[in-house]
Amino acid sequence: MLSRVTLSLEESTVIHRVDPRVKLFAIVAISVLSVMISSLSSLILLAVLPLSLLVVSRCLRRAAFFLFMLLAFSVISVLFVYFTGLGSPFEFGKFFVRIFAVVCIGLVFAFSTPPSKFAKALEKMRFPKSVVFTLTLTLRFIPVFMNEVKDLTDSLKVRGVELGLKGILRRPYIVFRALIIPLMIRMMKIADDLASAMEARGFGAPVKRTSLYDYKISWMDAAFTAIVIAWLGSLLLLDFSHFSFLDVQLFWGYIF
């Protein structure tokens, strides 16, 4: 499941070409506005923006699993609150719409930003090198870890070892002996190879590093930022105008 977030990104949509710094701005802006907005109709319109970005970036299919799990949990929670009377289903619904908007824009960033571009953007923003290296290594290490787990499980299946729930309950020591220990040994070998490669390439040298690509804010980034600001600004004005047709309809139906 985790490998879905960091698979190689070969798409060439407009969202993929937007500067990572601009997408980070969109994440911060949507997260802050989701707290400031109070009406449900404005929150739904807020969630429309990142959901539209998922569609434009052709990442909606890859994000469907995460969004489905979030929606299922939200519906179950709202129904539980409604039937138990522990709180207001209306307020719980607004809370989950806020979460949905933030998760959507986070998935847009995760699925459309390669780790190398993300690291370069952080360097441009004057982040410490240790922080940039840690984040980049983490993003790159997750698919490597998942591939190693897949290779080990495939090799165990070929040897006739049952790794299903029934097999684990019958022989739990198999998971430790046949999966965890070989995985730890393999990860330490990969870490040793990585350390050698870093030393050979002069990691930590005091000289300034060069890069093949130099990321600059383009007209596309400026247009994307303008669209985000215009959309969020309109929602803020709508919310402050105390006009929310959808909220009135839902509240009226909930009372009567």
Secondary structure as the mmCIF struct_conf table of DSSP 4:
data_model
#
loop_
_struct_conf.conf_type_id
_struct_conf.id
_struct_conf.beg_label_comp_id
_struct_conf.beg_label_asym_id
_struct_conf.beg_label_seq_id
_struct_conf.end_label_comp_id
_struct_conf.end_label_asym_id
_struct_conf.end_label_seq_id
HELX_RH_3T_P HELX_RH_3T_P1 LEU A 2 ARG A 4
TURN_TY1_P TURN_TY1_P1 VAL A 5 THR A 6
BEND BEND1 LEU A 7 LEU A 7
HELX_RH_AL_P HELX_RH_AL_P1 VAL A 14 ARG A 17
BEND BEND2 VAL A 18 VAL A 18
HELX_RH_AL_P HELX_RH_AL_P2 PRO A 20 MET A 36
HELX_RH_AL_P HELX_RH_AL_P3 LEU A 40 VAL A 56
TURN_TY1_P TURN_TY1_P2 SER A 57 ARG A 58
HELX_RH_AL_P HELX_RH_AL_P4 LEU A 60 THR A 84
TURN_TY1_P TURN_TY1_P3 GLY A 85 GLY A 85
BEND BEND3 LEU A 86 GLY A 87
HELX_RH_AL_P HELX_RH_AL_P5 PRO A 89 SER A 112
HELX_RH_AL_P HELX_RH_AL_P6 PRO A 115 LYS A 124
TURN_TY1_P TURN_TY1_P4 MET A 125 ARG A 126
HELX_RH_AL_P HELX_RH_AL_P7 LYS A 129 VAL A 158
TURN_TY1_P TURN_TY1_P5 ARG A 159 GLY A 160
BEND BEND4 GLY A 164 GLY A 164
HELX_RH_AL_P HELX_RH_AL_P8 LEU A 165 ARG A 170
TURN_TY1_P TURN_TY1_P6 PRO A 172 PRO A 172
HELX_RH_AL_P HELX_RH_AL_P9 TYR A 173 VAL A 175
HELX_RH_PI_P HELX_RH_PI_P1 PHE A 176 ILE A 180
HELX_RH_AL_P HELX_RH_AL_P10 ILE A 181 ALA A 200
TURN_TY1_P TURN_TY1_P7 ARG A 201 GLY A 204
BEND BEND5 PRO A 206 VAL A 207
HELX_LH_PP_P HELX_LH_PP_P1 LYS A 208 ARG A 209
BEND BEND6 LEU A 212 LEU A 212
HELX_RH_AL_P HELX_RH_AL_P11 TRP A 219 PHE A 240
TURN_TY1_P TURN_TY1_P8 SER A 241 HIS A 242
HELX_RH_AL_P HELX_RH_AL_P12 PHE A 245 ILE A 255
#
